[in-house]
Amino acid sequence: MEATVGELRRMLEIHDDDDVLSFGGLDFYRLKRRGPKLAPVEFDQQLSTDSDGKVIIENWD
């Protein structure tokens, strides 16, 4: 899934600044700019997909 920053802002505008975001069991790490218009959300887990398109989550510890 991809979303623009504007789309996320619109989704988040109904929430208070101290509301907690949950990432379905993933541990948020950071946002890091990777290009002029790309800032991937990074997690402490490695995410990939298998040949069937299913998401695989690997913990690095």
CHARMM-style PDB file with segment names, atoms N, HN, CA, C and O in Angstrom:
ATOM      1  N   MET     1       0.832  -1.174   0.000  1.00  0.00      PROA
ATOM      2  CA  MET     1       0.000   0.000   0.000  1.00  0.00      PROA
ATOM      3  C   MET     1       0.877   1.239   0.000  1.00  0.00      PROA
ATOM      4  O   MET     1       1.875   1.311   0.717  1.00  0.00      PROA
ATOM      5  N   GLU     2       0.505   2.182  -0.788  1.00  0.00      PROA
ATOM      6  HN  GLU     2      -0.306   2.123  -1.371  1.00  0.00      PROA
ATOM      7  CA  GLU     2       1.164   3.478  -0.773  1.00  0.00      PROA
ATOM      8  C   GLU     2       0.112   4.546  -0.558  1.00  0.00      PROA
ATOM      9  O   GLU     2      -1.036   4.396  -0.977  1.00  0.00      PROA
ATOM     10  N   ALA     3       0.506   5.621   0.094  1.00  0.00      PROA
ATOM     11  HN  ALA     3       1.439   5.743   0.435  1.00  0.00      PROA
ATOM     12  CA  ALA     3      -0.375   6.768   0.315  1.00  0.00      PROA
ATOM     13  C   ALA     3       0.490   8.019   0.287  1.00  0.00      PROA
ATOM     14  O   ALA     3       1.674   7.971   0.619  1.00  0.00      PROA
ATOM     15  N   THR     4      -0.095   9.120  -0.102  1.00  0.00      PROA
ATOM     16  HN  THR     4      -1.058   9.159  -0.372  1.00  0.00      PROA
ATOM     17  CA  THR     4       0.646  10.372  -0.069  1.00  0.00      PROA
ATOM     18  C   THR     4       0.590  10.952   1.352  1.00  0.00      PROA
ATOM     19  O   THR     4      -0.272  10.582   2.150  1.00  0.00      PROA
ATOM     20  N   VAL     5       1.501  11.846   1.648  1.00  0.00      PROA
ATOM     21  HN  VAL     5       2.201  12.147   1.000  1.00  0.00      PROA
ATOM     22  CA  VAL     5       1.492  12.523   2.950  1.00  0.00      PROA
ATOM     23  C   VAL     5       0.171  13.270   3.132  1.00  0.00      PROA
ATOM     24  O   VAL     5      -0.384  13.288   4.231  1.00  0.00      PROA
ATOM     25  N   GLY     6      -0.331  13.880   2.071  1.00  0.00      PROA
ATOM     26  HN  GLY     6       0.120  13.865   1.179  1.00  0.00      PROA
ATOM     27  CA  GLY     6      -1.609  14.588   2.146  1.00  0.00      PROA
ATOM     28  C   GLY     6      -2.754  13.657   2.506  1.00  0.00      PROA
ATOM     29  O   GLY     6      -3.619  14.015   3.305  1.00  0.00      PROA
ATOM     30  N   GLU     7      -2.767  12.458   1.919  1.00  0.00      PROA
ATOM     31  HN  GLU     7      -2.065  12.167   1.270  1.00  0.00      PROA
ATOM     32  CA  GLU     7      -3.812  11.487   2.245  1.00  0.00      PROA
ATOM     33  C   GLU     7      -3.741  11.085   3.721  1.00  0.00      PROA
ATOM     34  O   GLU     7      -4.764  11.006   4.402  1.00  0.00      PROA
ATOM     35  N   LEU     8      -2.527  10.834   4.204  1.00  0.00      PROA
ATOM     36  HN  LEU     8      -1.696  10.898   3.651  1.00  0.00      PROA
ATOM     37  CA  LEU     8      -2.377  10.475   5.614  1.00  0.00      PROA
ATOM     38  C   LEU     8      -2.805  11.618   6.527  1.00  0.00      PROA
ATOM     39  O   LEU     8      -3.463  11.388   7.542  1.00  0.00      PROA
ATOM     40  N   ARG     9      -2.440  12.839   6.175  1.00  0.00      PROA
ATOM     41  HN  ARG     9      -1.905  13.025   5.350  1.00  0.00      PROA
ATOM     42  CA  ARG     9      -2.851  13.996   6.992  1.00  0.00      PROA
ATOM     43  C   ARG     9      -4.367  14.096   7.075  1.00  0.00      PROA
ATOM     44  O   ARG     9      -4.918  14.350   8.146  1.00  0.00      PROA
ATOM     45  N   ARG    10      -5.043  13.894   5.944  1.00  0.00      PROA
ATOM     46  HN  ARG    10      -4.595  13.687   5.074  1.00  0.00      PROA
ATOM     47  CA  ARG    10      -6.509  13.952   5.953  1.00  0.00      PROA
ATOM     48  C   ARG    10      -7.090  12.838   6.828  1.00  0.00      PROA
ATOM     49  O   ARG    10      -8.065  13.061   7.546  1.00  0.00      PROA
ATOM     50  N   MET    11      -6.500  11.643   6.772  1.00  0.00      PROA
ATOM     51  HN  MET    11      -5.708  11.462   6.189  1.00  0.00      PROA
ATOM     52  CA  MET    11      -6.986  10.541   7.604  1.00  0.00      PROA
ATOM     53  C   MET    11      -6.745  10.810   9.089  1.00  0.00      PROA
ATOM     54  O   MET    11      -7.542  10.412   9.939  1.00  0.00      PROA
ATOM     55  N   LEU    12      -5.635  11.490   9.391  1.00  0.00      PROA
ATOM     56  HN  LEU    12      -4.988  11.813   8.701  1.00  0.00      PROA
ATOM     57  CA  LEU    12      -5.260  11.712  10.780  1.00  0.00      PROA
ATOM     58  C   LEU    12      -5.875  12.964  11.394  1.00  0.00      PROA
ATOM     59  O   LEU    12      -5.817  13.138  12.612  1.00  0.00      PROA
ATOM     60  N   GLU    13      -6.463  13.842  10.579  1.00  0.00      PROA
ATOM     61  HN  GLU    13      -6.510  13.701   9.590  1.00  0.00      PROA
ATOM     62  CA  GLU    13      -6.939  15.112  11.111  1.00  0.00      PROA
ATOM     63  C   GLU    13      -8.059  14.968  12.144  1.00  0.00      PROA
ATOM     64  O   GLU    13      -8.282  15.888  12.932  1.00  0.00      PROA
ATOM     65  N   ILE    14      -8.764  13.843  12.158  1.00  0.00      PROA
ATOM     66  HN  ILE    14      -8.584  13.096  11.518  1.00  0.00      PROA
ATOM     67  CA  ILE    14      -9.832  13.649  13.145  1.00  0.00      PROA
ATOM     68  C   ILE    14      -9.287  13.160  14.485  1.00  0.00      PROA
ATOM     69  O   ILE    14     -10.036  13.051  15.456  1.00  0.00      PROA
ATOM     70  N   HSD    15      -7.990  12.867  14.544  1.00  0.00      PROA
ATOM     71  HN  HSD    15      -7.381  12.957  13.756  1.00  0.00      PROA
ATOM     72  CA  HSD    15      -7.377  12.330  15.753  1.00  0.00      PROA
ATOM     73  C   HSD    15      -6.648  13.422  16.527  1.00  0.00      PROA
ATOM     74  O   HSD    15      -6.182  14.409  15.956  1.00  0.00      PROA
ATOM     75  N   ASP    16      -6.560  13.222  17.833  1.00  0.00      PROA
ATOM     76  HN  ASP    16      -6.938  12.420  18.297  1.00  0.00      PROA
ATOM     77  CA  ASP    16      -5.808  14.133  18.693  1.00  0.00      PROA
ATOM     78  C   ASP    16      -4.319  13.839  18.594  1.00  0.00      PROA
ATOM     79  O   ASP    16      -3.922  12.733  18.229  1.00  0.00      PROA
ATOM     80  N   ASP    17      -3.492  14.834  18.922  1.00  0.00      PROA
ATOM     81  HN  ASP    17      -3.814  15.733  19.219  1.00  0.00      PROA
ATOM     82  CA  ASP    17      -2.042  14.663  18.851  1.00  0.00      PROA
ATOM     83  C   ASP    17      -1.522  13.566  19.768  1.00  0.00      PROA
ATOM     84  O   ASP    17      -0.466  12.995  19.497  1.00  0.00      PROA
ATOM     85  N   ASP    18      -2.233  13.259  20.841  1.00  0.00      PROA
ATOM     86  HN  ASP    18      -3.091  13.723  21.061  1.00  0.00      PROA
ATOM     87  CA  ASP    18      -1.755  12.230  21.760  1.00  0.00      PROA
ATOM     88  C   ASP    18      -2.416  10.868  21.532  1.00  0.00      PROA
ATOM     89  O   ASP    18      -2.216   9.951  22.329  1.00  0.00      PROA
ATOM     90  N   ASP    19      -3.201  10.720  20.456  1.00  0.00      PROA
ATOM     91  HN  ASP    19      -3.363  11.465  19.808  1.00  0.00      PROA
ATOM     92  CA  ASP    19      -3.732   9.412  20.093  1.00  0.00      PROA
ATOM     93  C   ASP    19      -2.566   8.517  19.656  1.00  0.00      PROA
ATOM     94  O   ASP    19      -1.590   8.996  19.080  1.00  0.00      PROA
ATOM     95  N   VAL    20      -2.678   7.229  19.933  1.00  0.00      PROA
ATOM     96  HN  VAL    20      -3.472   6.840  20.401  1.00  0.00      PROA
ATOM     97  CA  VAL    20      -1.617   6.276  19.621  1.00  0.00      PROA
ATOM     98  C   VAL    20      -1.945   5.557  18.315  1.00  0.00      PROA
ATOM     99  O   VAL    20      -3.065   5.084  18.120  1.00  0.00      PROA
ATOM    100  N   LEU    21      -0.962   5.480  17.429  1.00  0.00      PROA
ATOM    101  HN  LEU    21      -0.052   5.865  17.587  1.00  0.00      PROA
ATOM    102  CA  LEU    21      -1.104   4.709  16.196  1.00  0.00      PROA
ATOM    103  C   LEU    21      -0.598   3.298  16.437  1.00  0.00      PROA
ATOM    104  O   LEU    21       0.436   3.112  17.079  1.00  0.00      PROA
ATOM    105  N   SER    22      -1.310   2.307  15.934  1.00  0.00      PROA
ATOM    106  HN  SER    22      -2.150   2.457  15.412  1.00  0.00      PROA
ATOM    107  CA  SER    22      -0.898   0.914  16.034  1.00  0.00      PROA
ATOM    108  C   SER    22      -0.592   0.400  14.634  1.00  0.00      PROA
ATOM    109  O   SER    22      -1.316   0.696  13.683  1.00  0.00      PROA
ATOM    110  N   PHE    23       0.471  -0.362  14.513  1.00  0.00      PROA
ATOM    111  HN  PHE    23       1.059  -0.602  15.286  1.00  0.00      PROA
ATOM    112  CA  PHE    23       0.890  -0.884  13.217  1.00  0.00      PROA
ATOM    113  C   PHE    23       0.752  -2.397  13.150  1.00  0.00      PROA
ATOM    114  O   PHE    23       1.585  -3.074  12.547  1.00  0.00      PROA
ATOM    115  N   GLY    24      -0.296  -2.927  13.766  1.00  0.00      PROA
ATOM    116  HN  GLY    24      -0.972  -2.377  14.255  1.00  0.00      PROA
ATOM    117  CA  GLY    24      -0.614  -4.349  13.657  1.00  0.00      PROA
ATOM    118  C   GLY    24       0.479  -5.279  14.141  1.00  0.00      PROA
ATOM    119  O   GLY    24       0.709  -6.328  13.539  1.00  0.00      PROA
ATOM    120  N   GLY    25       1.156  -4.916  15.214  1.00  0.00      PROA
ATOM    121  HN  GLY    25       0.970  -4.064  15.704  1.00  0.00      PROA
ATOM    122  CA  GLY    25       2.204  -5.772  15.763  1.00  0.00      PROA
ATOM    123  C   GLY    25       3.601  -5.435  15.272  1.00  0.00      PROA
ATOM    124  O   GLY    25       4.578  -5.959  15.806  1.00  0.00      PROA
ATOM    125  N   LEU    26       3.720  -4.577  14.271  1.00  0.00      PROA
ATOM    126  HN  LEU    26       2.926  -4.151  13.838  1.00  0.00      PROA
ATOM    127  CA  LEU    26       5.036  -4.146  13.806  1.00  0.00      PROA
ATOM    128  C   LEU    26       5.530  -3.013  14.697  1.00  0.00      PROA
ATOM    129  O   LEU    26       4.732  -2.219  15.194  1.00  0.00      PROA
ATOM    130  N   ASP    27       6.844  -2.936  14.902  1.00  0.00      PROA
ATOM    131  HN  ASP    27       7.492  -3.582  14.499  1.00  0.00      PROA
ATOM    132  CA  ASP    27       7.452  -1.893  15.708  1.00  0.00      PROA
ATOM    133  C   ASP    27       7.955  -0.777  14.792  1.00  0.00      PROA
ATOM    134  O   ASP    27       8.889  -0.980  14.017  1.00  0.00      PROA
ATOM    135  N   PHE    28       7.327   0.414  14.884  1.00  0.00      PROA
ATOM    136  HN  PHE    28       6.568   0.579  15.513  1.00  0.00      PROA
ATOM    137  CA  PHE    28       7.729   1.566  14.078  1.00  0.00      PROA
ATOM    138  C   PHE    28       9.165   1.931  14.395  1.00  0.00      PROA
ATOM    139  O   PHE    28       9.561   1.959  15.561  1.00  0.00      PROA
ATOM    140  N   TYR    29       9.949   2.212  13.363  1.00  0.00      PROA
ATOM    141  HN  TYR    29       9.628   2.189  12.416  1.00  0.00      PROA
ATOM    142  CA  TYR    29      11.344   2.614  13.537  1.00  0.00      PROA
ATOM    143  C   TYR    29      11.527   4.073  13.146  1.00  0.00      PROA
ATOM    144  O   TYR    29      11.949   4.884  13.971  1.00  0.00      PROA
ATOM    145  N   ARG    30      11.213   4.421  11.888  1.00  0.00      PROA
ATOM    146  HN  ARG    30      10.870   3.762  11.218  1.00  0.00      PROA
ATOM    147  CA  ARG    30      11.411   5.803  11.452  1.00  0.00      PROA
ATOM    148  C   ARG    30      10.809   6.021  10.072  1.00  0.00      PROA
ATOM    149  O   ARG    30      10.391   5.082   9.395  1.00  0.00      PROA
ATOM    150  N   LEU    31      10.777   7.276   9.681  1.00  0.00      PROA
ATOM    151  HN  LEU    31      11.116   8.039  10.231  1.00  0.00      PROA
ATOM    152  CA  LEU    31      10.536   7.697   8.298  1.00  0.00      PROA
ATOM    153  C   LEU    31      11.862   8.226   7.796  1.00  0.00      PROA
ATOM    154  O   LEU    31      12.513   9.009   8.488  1.00  0.00      PROA
ATOM    155  N   LYS    32      12.273   7.823   6.621  1.00  0.00      PROA
ATOM    156  HN  LYS    32      11.744   7.187   6.058  1.00  0.00      PROA
ATOM    157  CA  LYS    32      13.538   8.307   6.078  1.00  0.00      PROA
ATOM    158  C   LYS    32      13.356   8.616   4.598  1.00  0.00      PROA
ATOM    159  O   LYS    32      12.886   7.776   3.830  1.00  0.00      PROA
ATOM    160  N   ARG    33      13.730   9.818   4.212  1.00  0.00      PROA
ATOM    161  HN  ARG    33      14.111  10.500   4.836  1.00  0.00      PROA
ATOM    162  CA  ARG    33      13.611  10.221   2.810  1.00  0.00      PROA
ATOM    163  C   ARG    33      14.541   9.375   1.953  1.00  0.00      PROA
ATOM    164  O   ARG    33      15.726   9.233   2.253  1.00  0.00      PROA
ATOM    165  N   ARG    34      13.990   8.817   0.888  1.00  0.00      PROA
ATOM    166  HN  ARG    34      13.027   8.931   0.644  1.00  0.00      PROA
ATOM    167  CA  ARG    34      14.761   7.981  -0.040  1.00  0.00      PROA
ATOM    168  C   ARG    34      14.762   8.554  -1.456  1.00  0.00      PROA
ATOM    169  O   ARG    34      15.293   7.936  -2.379  1.00  0.00      PROA
ATOM    170  N   GLY    35      14.181   9.704  -1.623  1.00  0.00      PROA
ATOM    171  HN  GLY    35      13.749  10.206  -0.873  1.00  0.00      PROA
ATOM    172  CA  GLY    35      14.129  10.355  -2.926  1.00  0.00      PROA
ATOM    173  C   GLY    35      13.339  11.635  -2.783  1.00  0.00      PROA
ATOM    174  O   GLY    35      12.804  11.910  -1.709  1.00  0.00      PROA
ATOM    175  N   PRO    36      13.251  12.430  -3.849  1.00  0.00      PROA
ATOM    176  CA  PRO    36      12.560  13.717  -3.743  1.00  0.00      PROA
ATOM    177  C   PRO    36      11.077  13.584  -3.381  1.00  0.00      PROA
ATOM    178  O   PRO    36      10.501  14.519  -2.825  1.00  0.00      PROA
ATOM    179  N   LYS    37      10.463  12.469  -3.676  1.00  0.00      PROA
ATOM    180  HN  LYS    37      10.931  11.709  -4.128  1.00  0.00      PROA
ATOM    181  CA  LYS    37       9.035  12.276  -3.383  1.00  0.00      PROA
ATOM    182  C   LYS    37       8.760  10.934  -2.715  1.00  0.00      PROA
ATOM    183  O   LYS    37       7.651  10.409  -2.821  1.00  0.00      PROA
ATOM    184  N   LEU    38       9.767  10.366  -2.017  1.00  0.00      PROA
ATOM    185  HN  LEU    38      10.667  10.793  -1.930  1.00  0.00      PROA
ATOM    186  CA  LEU    38       9.602   9.046  -1.403  1.00  0.00      PROA
ATOM    187  C   LEU    38      10.150   9.047   0.018  1.00  0.00      PROA
ATOM    188  O   LEU    38      11.315   9.380   0.237  1.00  0.00      PROA
ATOM    189  N   ALA    39       9.308   8.671   0.989  1.00  0.00      PROA
ATOM    190  HN  ALA    39       8.362   8.400   0.811  1.00  0.00      PROA
ATOM    191  CA  ALA    39       9.713   8.557   2.389  1.00  0.00      PROA
ATOM    192  C   ALA    39       9.102   7.282   2.977  1.00  0.00      PROA
ATOM    193  O   ALA    39       8.026   7.335   3.574  1.00  0.00      PROA
ATOM    194  N   PRO    40       9.771   6.141   2.816  1.00  0.00      PROA
ATOM    195  CA  PRO    40       9.224   4.892   3.328  1.00  0.00      PROA
ATOM    196  C   PRO    40       9.089   4.901   4.848  1.00  0.00      PROA
ATOM    197  O   PRO    40       9.914   5.472   5.560  1.00  0.00      PROA
ATOM    198  N   VAL    41       8.029   4.255   5.323  1.00  0.00      PROA
ATOM    199  HN  VAL    41       7.359   3.790   4.744  1.00  0.00      PROA
ATOM    200  CA  VAL    41       7.876   4.001   6.749  1.00  0.00      PROA
ATOM    201  C   VAL    41       8.694   2.757   7.039  1.00  0.00      PROA
ATOM    202  O   VAL    41       8.499   1.721   6.403  1.00  0.00      PROA
ATOM    203  N   GLU    42       9.621   2.853   8.009  1.00  0.00      PROA
ATOM    204  HN  GLU    42       9.778   3.694   8.526  1.00  0.00      PROA
ATOM    205  CA  GLU    42      10.489   1.726   8.330  1.00  0.00      PROA
ATOM    206  C   GLU    42      10.090   1.131   9.675  1.00  0.00      PROA
ATOM    207  O   GLU    42       9.713   1.846  10.603  1.00  0.00      PROA
ATOM    208  N   PHE    43      10.180  -0.181   9.757  1.00  0.00      PROA
ATOM    209  HN  PHE    43      10.486  -0.762   9.002  1.00  0.00      PROA
ATOM    210  CA  PHE    43       9.851  -0.919  10.973  1.00  0.00      PROA
ATOM    211  C   PHE    43      11.076  -1.689  11.422  1.00  0.00      PROA
ATOM    212  O   PHE    43      12.018  -1.869  10.650  1.00  0.00      PROA
ATOM    213  N   ASP    44      11.069  -2.151  12.684  1.00  0.00      PROA
ATOM    214  HN  ASP    44      10.304  -2.005  13.311  1.00  0.00      PROA
ATOM    215  CA  ASP    44      12.173  -2.956  13.189  1.00  0.00      PROA
ATOM    216  C   ASP    44      12.185  -4.353  12.587  1.00  0.00      PROA
ATOM    217  O   ASP    44      13.186  -5.060  12.701  1.00  0.00      PROA
ATOM    218  N   GLN    45      11.100  -4.765  11.952  1.00  0.00      PROA
ATOM    219  HN  GLN    45      10.287  -4.191  11.859  1.00  0.00      PROA
ATOM    220  CA  GLN    45      11.022  -6.072  11.314  1.00  0.00      PROA
ATOM    221  C   GLN    45      11.264  -5.926   9.810  1.00  0.00      PROA
ATOM    222  O   GLN    45      10.957  -4.892   9.217  1.00  0.00      PROA
ATOM    223  N   GLN    46      11.814  -6.965   9.216  1.00  0.00      PROA
ATOM    224  HN  GLN    46      12.063  -7.805   9.698  1.00  0.00      PROA
ATOM    225  CA  GLN    46      11.991  -7.015   7.768  1.00  0.00      PROA
ATOM    226  C   GLN    46      10.717  -7.574   7.153  1.00  0.00      PROA
ATOM    227  O   GLN    46      10.264  -8.645   7.556  1.00  0.00      PROA
ATOM    228  N   LEU    47      10.132  -6.883   6.194  1.00  0.00      PROA
ATOM    229  HN  LEU    47      10.500  -6.013   5.866  1.00  0.00      PROA
ATOM    230  CA  LEU    47       8.926  -7.344   5.512  1.00  0.00      PROA
ATOM    231  C   LEU    47       9.265  -7.703   4.072  1.00  0.00      PROA
ATOM    232  O   LEU    47      10.004  -6.987   3.395  1.00  0.00      PROA
ATOM    233  N   SER    48       8.720  -8.812   3.621  1.00  0.00      PROA
ATOM    234  HN  SER    48       8.120  -9.393   4.171  1.00  0.00      PROA
ATOM    235  CA  SER    48       8.877  -9.219   2.218  1.00  0.00      PROA
ATOM    236  C   SER    48       7.639  -9.997   1.819  1.00  0.00      PROA
ATOM    237  O   SER    48       6.767 -10.251   2.651  1.00  0.00      PROA
ATOM    238  N   THR    49       7.555 -10.375   0.560  1.00  0.00      PROA
ATOM    239  HN  THR    49       8.263 -10.169  -0.115  1.00  0.00      PROA
ATOM    240  CA  THR    49       6.439 -11.200   0.096  1.00  0.00      PROA
ATOM    241  C   THR    49       6.984 -12.482  -0.510  1.00  0.00      PROA
ATOM    242  O   THR    49       8.074 -12.505  -1.083  1.00  0.00      PROA
ATOM    243  N   ASP    50       6.204 -13.548  -0.373  1.00  0.00      PROA
ATOM    244  HN  ASP    50       5.319 -13.529   0.092  1.00  0.00      PROA
ATOM    245  CA  ASP    50       6.610 -14.807  -0.987  1.00  0.00      PROA
ATOM    246  C   ASP    50       6.055 -14.873  -2.410  1.00  0.00      PROA
ATOM    247  O   ASP    50       5.459 -13.908  -2.887  1.00  0.00      PROA
ATOM    248  N   SER    51       6.245 -15.997  -3.082  1.00  0.00      PROA
ATOM    249  HN  SER    51       6.728 -16.781  -2.694  1.00  0.00      PROA
ATOM    250  CA  SER    51       5.820 -16.129  -4.481  1.00  0.00      PROA
ATOM    251  C   SER    51       4.303 -16.067  -4.649  1.00  0.00      PROA
ATOM    252  O   SER    51       3.812 -15.817  -5.750  1.00  0.00      PROA
ATOM    253  N   ASP    52       3.555 -16.294  -3.561  1.00  0.00      PROA
ATOM    254  HN  ASP    52       3.953 -16.497  -2.667  1.00  0.00      PROA
ATOM    255  CA  ASP    52       2.089 -16.200  -3.610  1.00  0.00      PROA
ATOM    256  C   ASP    52       1.578 -14.818  -3.232  1.00  0.00      PROA
ATOM    257  O   ASP    52       0.370 -14.582  -3.214  1.00  0.00      PROA
ATOM    258  N   GLY    53       2.498 -13.901  -2.931  1.00  0.00      PROA
ATOM    259  HN  GLY    53       3.479 -14.092  -2.946  1.00  0.00      PROA
ATOM    260  CA  GLY    53       2.103 -12.551  -2.542  1.00  0.00      PROA
ATOM    261  C   GLY    53       1.788 -12.379  -1.067  1.00  0.00      PROA
ATOM    262  O   GLY    53       1.329 -11.317  -0.645  1.00  0.00      PROA
ATOM    263  N   LYS    54       2.034 -13.429  -0.274  1.00  0.00      PROA
ATOM    264  HN  LYS    54       2.407 -14.292  -0.616  1.00  0.00      PROA
ATOM    265  CA  LYS    54       1.790 -13.342   1.162  1.00  0.00      PROA
ATOM    266  C   LYS    54       2.960 -12.621   1.835  1.00  0.00      PROA
ATOM    267  O   LYS    54       4.119 -12.805   1.464  1.00  0.00      PROA
ATOM    268  N   VAL    55       2.627 -11.794   2.835  1.00  0.00      PROA
ATOM    269  HN  VAL    55       1.685 -11.645   3.136  1.00  0.00      PROA
ATOM    270  CA  VAL    55       3.648 -11.027   3.539  1.00  0.00      PROA
ATOM    271  C   VAL    55       4.374 -11.910   4.534  1.00  0.00      PROA
ATOM    272  O   VAL    55       3.754 -12.663   5.285  1.00  0.00      PROA
ATOM    273  N   ILE    56       5.702 -11.809   4.531  1.00  0.00      PROA
ATOM    274  HN  ILE    56       6.205 -11.198   3.921  1.00  0.00      PROA
ATOM    275  CA  ILE    56       6.554 -12.527   5.470  1.00  0.00      PROA
ATOM    276  C   ILE    56       7.198 -11.499   6.377  1.00  0.00      PROA
ATOM    277  O   ILE    56       7.774 -10.523   5.896  1.00  0.00      PROA
ATOM    278  N   ILE    57       7.109 -11.703   7.682  1.00  0.00      PROA
ATOM    279  HN  ILE    57       6.642 -12.496   8.073  1.00  0.00      PROA
ATOM    280  CA  ILE    57       7.688 -10.785   8.663  1.00  0.00      PROA
ATOM    281  C   ILE    57       8.838 -11.509   9.351  1.00  0.00      PROA
ATOM    282  O   ILE    57       8.671 -12.604   9.887  1.00  0.00      PROA
ATOM    283  N   GLU    58      10.015 -10.872   9.325  1.00  0.00      PROA
ATOM    284  HN  GLU    58      10.151  -9.982   8.889  1.00  0.00      PROA
ATOM    285  CA  GLU    58      11.194 -11.453   9.982  1.00  0.00      PROA
ATOM    286  C   GLU    58      11.662 -10.497  11.066  1.00  0.00      PROA
ATOM    287  O   GLU    58      11.875  -9.312  10.810  1.00  0.00      PROA
ATOM    288  N   ASN    59      11.822 -11.017  12.283  1.00  0.00      PROA
ATOM    289  HN  ASN    59      11.649 -11.979  12.491  1.00  0.00      PROA
ATOM    290  CA  ASN    59      12.379 -10.211  13.367  1.00  0.00      PROA
ATOM    291  C   ASN    59      13.891 -10.274  13.279  1.00  0.00      PROA
ATOM    292  O   ASN    59      14.451 -11.335  13.003  1.00  0.00      PROA
ATOM    293  N   TRP    60      14.560  -9.155  13.508  1.00  0.00      PROA
ATOM    294  HN  TRP    60      14.105  -8.293  13.732  1.00  0.00      PROA
ATOM    295  CA  TRP    60      16.005  -9.078  13.368  1.00  0.00      PROA
ATOM    296  C   TRP    60      16.772  -9.447  14.628  1.00  0.00      PROA
ATOM    297  O   TRP    60      18.001  -9.505  14.598  1.00  0.00      PROA
ATOM    298  N   ASP    61      16.082  -9.696  15.729  1.00  0.00      PROA
ATOM    299  HN  ASP    61      15.084  -9.649  15.753  1.00  0.00      PROA
ATOM    300  CA  ASP    61      16.818  -9.979  16.959  1.00  0.00      PROA
ATOM    301  C   ASP    61      17.120 -11.435  17.146  1.00  0.00      PROA
ATOM    302  OT1 ASP    61      17.736 -11.815  18.141  1.00  0.00      PROA
TER     303      ASP     61
END
